Amino acid sequence: MTFATTYSYSDRQIFDLKTLLEAVRFIIVNSILAFIFLFLIVEAFEWAIFSSREEITDQVFDETSWNIKTLI
């Protein structure tokens, strides 16, 4: 590797504004997705508890992509 092709790491700032905004965006987007996934899990457990208490024997076929059984 010659001197012309090397990169000096002291020339680049590690914590610049672009990197900070990407990190904040990553955290916000993943927090929203985690909240949605948590809501789906709670809803699935709530329905299981409610249907067992009320002795509901209906068969429900959920073929959507958000079905908790297919996500896990």
N, C-alpha and C positions, 0 to 999 in steps of 0.2 A: 504494500500500500504506500503510495507516494504522499508527499505533503499536500499536493493539490487535491487529492481525493479524500483526505481525512476531514472529519467534522469535529470541531471543537465544542464540547458540551458546555463550556463556560459561556459561550455566546448565546445560548438559548435559555430563556427563563422557563423554569419547570412549572410554576404556577402563574400562567397567564390567564387572561379573561376568557378566552375561548375554551380552555380546558375546564375552568371553573363552571362555565355555563353548561358544558356538556355533562359534567358530573351532577349538577343540580337538575338538569332535564332527565337524566337517567334515574335519579332518585324519585322524582315526582311521577314519572311514567310507571315505574315499577311499584310505587306505593298505590297508585290508582288500580293497577292490575291485581295487586295483592288484596286490596279491599273488595274488589269484585269477586275474586276467588273465595275469600273468606265468607262473603255473603251467600254465595252458592252452597258452600259447605254447611253453613248454619241452616239455610233453608231446607236442604236435603235431610239433615238430622231432625229438624222441627217437624217436617212432614212425616217422617218415620215414627216419631214419638206420638204425634197427634193421631195418625191412622191406627196405631196399635191401641191407644186409649179408647178411641171411639169405635174400635173393631170394624174399621172400613176394610172391605175385602176387594175393592175395585182394582183391576189390573191396569196400570198406567205404563204405556210404552213411550218412552222419551227418546226419540231418534235425533234430537238436535245435537249440534256440536258442543253445546254448553252442558251436556249431561255430565253430572259429577262422576258417575261410574266410568265413563269413557275417558275422562280427564286424568283420573288417578291411575 
